[in-house]
Amino acid sequence: MPGRRIDERQLVGEELSAVIALSSRAFFDDPFFSYLLPDDNLRRSRLPIFFRSVYTHMGVHGRIVTVRNDADEAVGVAAWLTTGGYPLPIKLQLSQIPSSLRAFYRRPRAIATGNRYVAALARAHRKDPHWYLMVLCADPPVQRSGVGTMLLEHAFDQVDREGVGSHLETPRHENVAYYQRFGYEPIETLTPVEGGPPYYTMWRAPL
């Protein structure tokens, strides 16, 4: 896409903070996070803590890719665990706990609810060799302009060369049709907590 390019640089310092801020903006109205943290101000302050934990505890199989504009600003991000990366090693899972507590300590119920979702998603996770799409988002001003397509197609070049599948989950029903355009198919609809938002699991079979 003219004026935009894929970038795989290692994210540290201000560049990592910029991608965390981008992700927090993109997921501000996410059904799952809105359910866990219904107060807008609290959610706005807690999401950066959550995404910093995700992006800094991905292990050796973690891959973060951005789309950048002419000003070298990140406008979209995809975070993957490549083949063999899921589940995260126990040590990495434990290292995420302090950040999770900081993100949700003001709403203890959110911690218990979040754990129930995590457990249900883990049980439903495919065991076949695959890449796991943890995060895919574009900055709100450029959503629906092809940023996600760039990120997915870039990853699929390698996924398809490896001959493995790809797994994802989304709490947005409208995303199901979007991901189907790229070869994903719905597997399960999970509602671990009564009254909570459903999560849709999807699988892209090896080509």
Disulfide bonds with the S-S distance in Angstrom:
none
